[in-house]
C-alpha cells in the first residue's frame, strides 16, 4: 500500500491505458523476422485484443457480431470491399505499391513550403502555383480526377493550420509508407482468419511488407510516427472533424506500444543492430 500522498508505482506510466487488456501472446514458434513482420500491424492486434505472434486473429471470444472469422469477414467487406482471396491480394499489392504514401509525398512538401515560406503569399499566388503543379501531375499520371490532389493539398494545409495535426511528432514525417505497410499485415491476417487465403500467402505478404519498412525506418518510434501521420492524412481527406479526438486516441495507443513492457515493439527491434536504413546510407 503506497504512503499517503505518494502515487502507486507502475511500469506503465499511462493509467488511462492500463484499463485495456494485457498484450496477448500465443507462444507460437515464429522466427524473429516473422515476429517483426507481424509487429508492423501491432496497432491493429492491440486494438483487436489479438495475438501479437500468430497469423490467426485469436484468442477467440464472445462478440455480438460473431466469432473472429465472422468479424474478419465483416471488417474486410465493410472497410475494404474485400469479399474473396483475389480481392484481398489485389488490395495488398496496391498497399505494397503505395496507396496513400505516394500522394502524401507529392502534397506534403508543397504544403510545408507554403506554410513555412518567409515571405507572405500575396493573393494566394504561391498556393495557386502549387495547385496548378498538382493538376499537371495528376493529368500526367492519368488520374481519373486530377483535382483530387488539389483537394488533398487544401485539406492538409487546413488541418495543419487549425491544429488538427498537433498530436503528430515534429517535424512532420516526410514519408508515411508505414501507414500502407501496417495495413498489408492487417489485411493479410484478416484474410487468413476469414479463410480467403492460406497461411503461406498471408506470410508472404507480411514478409514483403517487412523489407521496405526496415529500409525506411530505423526503429519502431520512426515507424509509429509515420504510421500516425499516414492515418492523419487519410482521415483529414475523409472526415476532417474526426481528427479532433481520433488523433489523440491513436497517439495514446502508440505510446502503449512504445512503452508497455509486454508490447511487441519492446520485445523485438524493427532492425537488427547491424542493419542499415536508407536514412543511414544517405
BELHUJO-V632282 format. One record per backbone hydrogen bond with DSSP energy under -0.5 kcal/mol. NH is the residue of the N-H (numbers start at 1). CO is the residue of the C=O. If there is no record, write none. Layout:
((NH | CO) (NH | CO))
This chain:
((6 | 3) (7 | 5) (14 | 12) (17 | 14) (18 | 14) (18 | 15) (19 | 15) (20 | 17) (24 | 50) (30 | 28) (35 | 31) (36 | 32) (37 | 33) (38 | 34) (39 | 35) (40 | 36) (40 | 37) (41 | 38) (42 | 39) (44 | 41) (45 | 41) (46 | 42) (47 | 43) (48 | 44) (49 | 46) (50 | 45) (51 | 58) (52 | 24) (58 | 56) (66 | 63) (71 | 67) (72 | 68) (73 | 69) (74 | 70) (75 | 71) (76 | 72) (77 | 73) (78 | 74) (79 | 75) (80 | 75) (80 | 76) (81 | 76) (81 | 77) (82 | 76) (83 | 81) (88 | 84) (89 | 85) (90 | 86) (91 | 87) (92 | 88) (93 | 89) (94 | 90) (95 | 91) (96 | 92) (97 | 93) (98 | 94) (104 | 100) (105 | 101) (106 | 102) (106 | 103) (107 | 103) (108 | 104) (110 | 106) (111 | 107) (112 | 108) (113 | 109) (114 | 110) (115 | 111) (116 | 112) (117 | 113) (122 | 120) (124 | 121) (125 | 122) (128 | 124) (129 | 125) (130 | 126) (131 | 127) (132 | 128) (133 | 129) (134 | 130) (135 | 131) (136 | 132) (137 | 133) (138 | 134) (139 | 135) (140 | 136) (141 | 137) (142 | 139) (143 | 138) (148 | 145) (149 | 146) (150 | 146) (151 | 147) (152 | 148) (153 | 149) (154 | 150) (155 | 151) (156 | 152) (157 | 153) (158 | 154) (159 | 155) (160 | 156) (161 | 157) (162 | 158) (163 | 160) (164 | 159) (165 | 159) (166 | 163) (168 | 165) (179 | 176) (180 | 176) (181 | 177) (182 | 178) (183 | 179) (184 | 180) (185 | 181) (186 | 182) (187 | 183) (188 | 184) (189 | 185) (190 | 186) (191 | 187) (192 | 188) (193 | 189) (194 | 190) (195 | 191) (195 | 192) (196 | 191) (197 | 191) (202 | 198) (203 | 199) (204 | 200) (205 | 201) (206 | 202) (207 | 203) (208 | 204) (209 | 205) (210 | 206) (211 | 207) (212 | 208) (213 | 209) (214 | 210) (215 | 211) (216 | 212) (217 | 213) (223 | 219) (224 | 220) (225 | 221) (226 | 222) (227 | 223) (228 | 224) (229 | 225) (230 | 226) (231 | 227) (232 | 228) (233 | 229) (234 | 230) (235 | 231) (236 | 232) (237 | 233) (238 | 234) (239 | 235) (242 | 239) (243 | 240) (244 | 241) (245 | 242) (246 | 242) (247 | 243) (249 | 245) (250 | 246) (251 | 247) (252 | 248) (253 | 249) (254 | 250) (255 | 251) (256 | 252) (257 | 253) (258 | 254) (259 | 255) (260 | 256) (263 | 260) (266 | 263) (267 | 263) (268 | 264) (275 | 272) (278 | 215) (281 | 277) (282 | 278))
